[in-house]
Amino acid sequence: MLSLSLEEFMVELNEGSIKNVGPKNKSATVKLFDVEDAKAREFGDKRVKLVFEDDDGNEVQVSLFPEDVRKIVEDVEALEDDSPVFE
Protein backbone atom coordinates (compact mmCIF):
# COMPACT_ATOMS: atom_id res chain seq x y z
CA MET A 1 0.00 0.00 0.00
CA LEU A 2 1.37 3.38 -1.01
CA SER A 3 0.45 6.45 1.01
CA LEU A 4 1.22 9.84 -0.52
CA SER A 5 0.70 13.11 1.35
CA LEU A 6 1.23 16.38 -0.51
CA GLU A 7 1.37 19.69 1.35
CA GLU A 8 0.64 23.08 -0.18
CA PHE A 9 0.37 21.41 -3.55
CA MET A 10 -1.35 23.10 -6.44
CA VAL A 11 -0.80 22.61 -10.15
CA GLU A 12 -2.37 24.03 -13.25
CA LEU A 13 -3.56 21.64 -15.94
CA ASN A 14 -3.68 23.37 -19.31
CA GLU A 15 -4.13 21.45 -22.56
CA GLY A 16 -2.57 18.30 -21.07
CA SER A 17 0.43 20.07 -19.53
CA ILE A 18 1.01 20.28 -15.79
CA LYS A 19 2.53 23.49 -14.42
CA ASN A 20 3.51 24.41 -10.85
CA VAL A 21 1.25 27.09 -9.36
CA GLY A 22 2.03 29.21 -6.31
CA PRO A 23 5.07 29.40 -4.04
CA LYS A 24 7.80 26.79 -3.90
CA ASN A 25 6.94 25.65 -0.36
CA LYS A 26 5.58 22.25 -1.37
CA SER A 27 6.52 19.06 0.46
CA ALA A 28 5.61 15.41 0.23
CA THR A 29 5.68 12.31 2.40
CA VAL A 30 5.62 8.85 0.83
CA LYS A 31 5.08 5.64 2.76
CA LEU A 32 5.15 2.16 1.27
CA PHE A 33 3.76 -0.67 3.38
CA ASP A 34 3.79 -4.43 2.81
CA VAL A 35 7.00 -4.33 0.77
CA GLU A 36 7.48 -7.56 -1.17
CA ASP A 37 10.80 -6.78 -2.86
CA ALA A 38 13.76 -4.67 -1.73
CA LYS A 39 17.02 -4.22 -3.62
CA ALA A 40 20.19 -2.14 -3.43
CA ARG A 41 22.34 -1.22 -6.42
CA GLU A 42 24.89 1.32 -7.58
CA PHE A 43 23.54 4.67 -8.67
CA GLY A 44 25.98 6.83 -10.54
CA ASP A 45 29.55 7.05 -9.28
CA LYS A 46 28.92 7.89 -5.64
CA ARG A 47 25.51 6.69 -4.50
CA VAL A 48 23.52 3.61 -3.65
CA LYS A 49 19.93 3.28 -4.81
CA LEU A 50 17.48 1.39 -2.61
CA VAL A 51 14.36 0.20 -4.43
CA PHE A 52 11.24 -1.03 -2.61
CA GLU A 53 8.18 -2.50 -4.32
CA ASP A 54 4.86 -3.91 -3.09
CA ASP A 55 2.58 -6.52 -4.70
CA ASP A 56 0.48 -3.81 -6.36
CA GLY A 57 3.50 -2.58 -8.35
CA ASN A 58 3.97 0.59 -6.29
CA GLU A 59 7.65 1.47 -6.08
CA VAL A 60 9.76 3.83 -4.01
CA GLN A 61 13.38 4.58 -4.92
CA VAL A 62 15.84 6.24 -2.55
CA SER A 63 19.33 7.40 -3.50
CA LEU A 64 21.83 7.62 -0.63
CA PHE A 65 25.53 8.25 -0.16
CA PRO A 66 27.43 5.20 1.19
CA GLU A 67 27.88 6.76 4.65
CA ASP A 68 24.09 7.09 4.96
CA VAL A 69 23.63 3.45 3.93
CA ARG A 70 26.20 2.41 6.56
CA LYS A 71 24.24 4.32 9.22
CA ILE A 72 21.06 2.45 8.25
CA VAL A 73 22.94 -0.86 8.45
CA GLU A 74 24.15 0.10 11.94
CA ASP A 75 20.57 0.96 12.96
CA VAL A 76 19.30 -2.42 11.74
CA GLU A 77 22.12 -4.25 13.54
CA ALA A 78 21.20 -2.43 16.77
CA LEU A 79 17.58 -3.48 16.29
CA GLU A 80 18.69 -7.09 15.85
CA ASP A 81 20.32 -6.92 19.28
CA ASP A 82 17.59 -5.02 21.15
CA SER A 83 14.24 -5.30 19.40
CA PRO A 84 11.62 -8.05 19.69
CA VAL A 85 11.01 -7.57 15.95
CA PHE A 86 14.00 -9.83 15.26
CA GLU A 87 13.10 -12.55 17.78
The 8 nearest C-alpha neighbors of each residue, nearest first, counted from 0:
[[1, 32, 31, 33, 2, 53, 55, 57],
 [2, 0, 31, 30, 32, 3, 57, 29],
 [1, 3, 30, 29, 31, 0, 4, 28],
 [4, 2, 29, 28, 1, 5, 30, 27],
 [3, 5, 28, 27, 29, 6, 2, 26],
 [4, 6, 27, 8, 26, 3, 28, 7],
 [7, 5, 26, 8, 25, 27, 4, 24],
 [8, 6, 25, 9, 5, 24, 26, 22],
 [9, 7, 6, 25, 5, 10, 26, 20],
 [8, 10, 20, 7, 19, 11, 21, 25],
 [11, 9, 19, 20, 18, 17, 12, 8],
 [10, 12, 18, 17, 20, 13, 19, 9],
 [11, 13, 17, 16, 15, 10, 18, 14],
 [12, 14, 16, 15, 11, 17, 18, 10],
 [13, 15, 16, 12, 17, 11, 18, 10],
 [16, 14, 13, 12, 17, 11, 18, 10],
 [17, 15, 13, 12, 14, 18, 11, 10],
 [16, 18, 12, 11, 10, 13, 15, 19],
 [17, 19, 11, 10, 20, 16, 12, 13],
 [20, 18, 10, 11, 9, 21, 17, 8],
 [21, 19, 10, 9, 11, 18, 22, 8],
 [22, 20, 23, 19, 9, 10, 8, 24],
 [23, 21, 24, 20, 25, 19, 7, 8],
 [22, 24, 25, 21, 19, 20, 7, 26],
 [25, 23, 22, 26, 7, 6, 8, 21],
 [26, 24, 7, 6, 23, 8, 27, 5],
 [27, 25, 6, 5, 24, 28, 7, 8],
 [26, 28, 5, 4, 6, 29, 25, 3],
 [27, 29, 4, 3, 5, 30, 26, 2],
 [30, 28, 3, 2, 4, 27, 31, 1],
 [31, 29, 2, 1, 32, 3, 28, 0],
 [30, 32, 1, 0, 2, 29, 34, 33],
 [31, 33, 0, 34, 1, 30, 53, 2],
 [32, 34, 53, 35, 0, 31, 54, 52],
 [35, 33, 53, 52, 32, 36, 51, 31],
 [34, 36, 53, 52, 54, 33, 37, 51],
 [37, 35, 52, 51, 34, 53, 38, 50],
 [38, 36, 51, 50, 52, 35, 39, 49],
 [37, 39, 50, 49, 51, 40, 36, 48],
 [38, 40, 49, 48, 50, 47, 37, 41],
 [41, 39, 48, 47, 42, 49, 38, 50],
 [42, 40, 47, 48, 46, 43, 39, 44],
 [43, 41, 46, 47, 48, 40, 44, 45],
 [42, 44, 45, 46, 41, 47, 48, 62],
 [45, 43, 46, 42, 41, 47, 64, 65],
 [46, 44, 43, 64, 42, 47, 65, 41],
 [47, 45, 64, 42, 63, 43, 65, 41],
 [46, 48, 41, 42, 63, 62, 40, 64],
 [47, 49, 62, 40, 42, 61, 39, 41],
 [48, 50, 39, 61, 60, 38, 62, 47],
 [49, 51, 60, 38, 37, 59, 39, 48],
 [52, 50, 37, 59, 58, 36, 34, 60],
 [51, 53, 58, 36, 34, 57, 35, 56],
 [52, 54, 34, 35, 55, 57, 56, 33],
 [55, 53, 56, 35, 52, 34, 57, 33],
 [54, 56, 53, 57, 0, 52, 58, 1],
 [57, 55, 54, 53, 52, 58, 0, 35],
 [58, 56, 52, 53, 55, 1, 59, 54],
 [57, 59, 52, 51, 56, 60, 53, 50],
 [58, 60, 51, 50, 52, 61, 57, 31],
 [59, 61, 50, 49, 51, 58, 48, 62],
 [62, 60, 49, 48, 63, 50, 59, 47],
 [61, 63, 48, 47, 46, 49, 60, 64],
 [64, 62, 47, 46, 67, 48, 65, 61],
 [63, 65, 46, 67, 66, 47, 45, 68],
 [66, 64, 68, 67, 69, 46, 63, 47],
 [67, 65, 69, 68, 64, 70, 63, 71],
 [68, 66, 70, 65, 69, 64, 63, 71],
 [67, 69, 65, 71, 70, 66, 72, 63],
 [68, 70, 72, 66, 67, 71, 65, 73],
 [71, 69, 73, 67, 68, 72, 74, 66],
 [72, 70, 74, 68, 73, 69, 75, 67],
 [71, 73, 69, 75, 70, 74, 76, 68],
 [74, 72, 70, 76, 71, 75, 77, 69],
 [75, 73, 71, 77, 72, 76, 70, 78],
 [76, 74, 78, 72, 77, 73, 71, 79],
 [75, 77, 79, 73, 78, 74, 72, 80],
 [78, 76, 74, 80, 79, 75, 73, 81],
 [79, 77, 82, 75, 81, 80, 76, 74],
 [78, 80, 76, 77, 85, 81, 82, 75],
 [79, 81, 77, 78, 82, 76, 85, 83],
 [82, 80, 78, 79, 77, 83, 85, 84],
 [81, 83, 78, 84, 79, 85, 80, 86],
 [82, 84, 86, 85, 81, 79, 78, 80],
 [85, 83, 82, 86, 79, 78, 81, 80],
 [84, 86, 83, 79, 82, 78, 80, 81],
 [85, 83, 84, 82, 79, 80, 81, 78]]
